[in-house]
Amino acid sequence: MKFRYTLIALLLLMTQNGCMPRTYPPAESVSLRPQLDENAFFTEDGARLPLRHWLPKTETRAVIIALHGFNDYSRFFDAPGDYFSRQGIACFAYDQRGFGMAPQRGLWAGRETYTKDLQVLARLLKQRYPDRPLYLLGESMGGAIVITAMSQTDMPDIAGIILAAPALWARSTMPWYQTGLLWTLAHSLPWLTLTGRGVHVVASDNTAMLRSMGRDPWVIKATRVETVYGLTDLMDEAFNSAASLHGNVLMLYGEKDEIIPKEPTYTFLQQFLQADALKKTVAIYQDGYHMLLRDVQAPTAWKDIAAWMNAGSDKLPSGADNRARQLLSSRAGDF
């Protein structure tokens, strides 16, 4: 009992001493001219963000900007990018600030910075491909960034967005003890790093891919508490943007997703589908995990995305859209 009171007093003292979760945006606004080269995207403040691309060998029919998930980097799109390029779709993916080989590795740049970088790259690619439709694809954290970016008034014209298991686990859907612990750690030990050791969740059924990620030095394995706090802020905003997300949207989710729970996802979908439902397609994969684009059945999701981009229809080759309608209808009384 005495130890518990001592620990509480220590945490309160650390909080009062000014420990706060921080974001690490660009140091100053340089206002340089953003540009692309073969392997990098240079932002307005001069940051160099590593860039990968997969280009069609024949005519380009469309363009995708792909945003990676939390602690990941642009290599996540290697296999899907190669597939889409063979369908005539040019694909671009970059390491977002704090991740991969981008500046300030491990530090959270803030929602405004992440959405601004996406807007700038979208404008650059609209200039390069002025007559081709541009799509945004976000996986997990990348999906949350796409959702929040689409609410910005200075976003260029986007033909559609693709959300692969978007990060929507908002605080309002978390248990109190989880949000309380996160707040306490973020405001007392923001520099503390956490690993996934001891957390028994399965991100994908593609074990070879997971082992490769485990060996990859550019995948972050230990995360600062303040970075998790920043991600949670982002998920709050994305979750609360459901009703304001308009236009052509394809959202993919796996029934076996153990990273982003069903409750926030289905609650988001209920609000999301209340407006412009005819422009929105939901696909739910019975055997899908969180890493839908890299699961064993990933080619099924790739084909659905390509078909949706080609036809703008909710008739997906896999039938995952039909399954989504059935599941959402059966759960309608749960909301």
Secondary structure, 3 states (H helix, E strand, C coil): CHHHHHHHHHHHHHHHCCCCCCCCCCCCCCCCCCEECCCEEECCCCCEEEEEEECCCCCCCEEEEEECCCCCCHHHHHHHHHHHHCCCEEEEEECCCCCCCCCCCCCCCCHHHHHHHHHHHHHHHHHHCCCCCEEEEEECHHHHHHHHHCCCCCCCCCCEEEEECCCCCCHHHCCHHHHHHHHHHHCCCCCCEECCCCCCCCCCCCHHHHHHHHHCCCCCCCEEHHHHHHHHHHHHHHHCCHHHCCCCEEEEEECCCCCCCHHHHHHHHHHHCCCCHHHEEEEEECCCCCCCCCCCCHHHHHHHHHHHHHHCCCCCCCCHHHHHHHHHHHCHHHC
